[in-house]
Amino acid sequence: MGRVFVTGIGVISAIGNNAEENLKGLRNCKTGIGKAQFLNSKYADELLFGEVKLSDQELHSLAGNFDIPGLTRTELLAFMAFREAVSSAQLSEEELKSFETALLSGTTVGGMVEMEAIYADANTNTSPSPYVNSYRSGAHTLQLAKAFGLRGYTDTMNTACSSSANSIMLGARMIKAGKCKRAIVGGVDSLAKYTVNGFNSLQIFSDEITRPFDANRKGLNLGEGAAYLILEREEDAVGKEIWGEIRGYGNSNDAYHPSSMSPEAVGVKGAINGALQTAGISPSDVSYVNAHGTGTENNDYTEVHGMNQIFELVPPYASTKSYTGHTLAAAGAIEAVYSLLSIKHQEMYPTLNWQTQMPEFKSKPQTVFVANAKIDHVLSNSFGFGGNCSSLILSKV
């Protein structure tokens, strides 16, 4: 099986509308979490969110003003990151339309961002709203394929917060299996009343900017965004700018609880060990960990507990959710892009707002920006509801 390289990236989040702006935000250690401007929710004034700083109208204009009725915020965010990734990789129209180009995208919110329209369409005998074709989980994937002329294999992943990490994993495996030459992989989620209400019922929101891995952590802030990576076979990437290699991947489901991970870190260990095994590297080879780090009591304890059982000396680790909020299905892809930026520029991006060490562990997260670091392999963790845990190893070429 050949190697799989990343030849293009695109990202939009609370800290920037493209890869360059996101890099600047990471380097400046500046959070994008604050009061929401565009979220239609009674909690918009009470809670903090990692909201993209663009209205739907501005997103539609920047994404290309496609003449497609009923595009939701989810789809507009996806269009933004997708367009940048394709441009970054300099994919031609012929390559995009090739049957050997796959599109794999993850989401949890999808068209549910338009909950009021869904309710109205389900309870009316009149003409449906423009959003009637956007409610399905895979709607944004189909809209991307239609707008950009893709004809190859398409699929939509929904494994909660590990969705886009799993799309990256599947894309790399398909290329190695000879099922396609290239894969456009990633994911998207937008802030929505549906998820805000749902997470509020779990009582895991923080009333301040999240502080992952802090002994006094209060919970998470929801965010939104999208990211896509262009994966290509090594032989097709000759002469192109290479951001890194998808070296390893692992997935494990502990099936412990619908919204919590096993306190024994069964899923965490399974995912990380699987990624190390497929990458063919030892735990000591990992330079840096982009942790899942949601700032919740269960996740942060379980993740560090799992790493302590794998690494003799836990490498530097940090959670970039303190910049973007928890972007749900988009988190794995956004953080894969951040891992590639870390590799490309040999930098470590710290956890923000950390103050107090967790009493259960000796290790603590990276809390300062480090330039001129030596980074060969980054472990990127994404852990979803139901114990669906996925880990990626992204490596320097």
Secondary structure, 3 states (H helix, E strand, C coil): CCCEEEEEEEEEECCECCHHHHHHHHHCCCCCCECCCCCCCCCCCCCCEECCCCCHHHHHHHHCCCCCCCCCHHHHHHHHHHHHHHHHHCCCHHHHHCCCEEEEEECCCHHHHHHHHHHHHHCCCCCCCCCCCCCCCCHHHHHHHHHHCCCCCEEEECCHHHHHHHHHHHHHHHHHCCCCCEEEEEEEECCCHHHHHHHHHHCCECCCCCCCCECCCCCECEECEEEEEEEEEHHHCCCCCCCEEEEEEEEEECCCCCCCCCCCCHHHHHHHHHHHHHHCCCHHHCCEEECCCCCCHHHHHHHHHHHHHHCCCCCCEECCHHHHCECHHHHHHHHHHHHHHHHHHCCECCCCCCCCECCCCCCCCCCCCECCCCCCEEEEEEEEHHHEEEEEEEECC
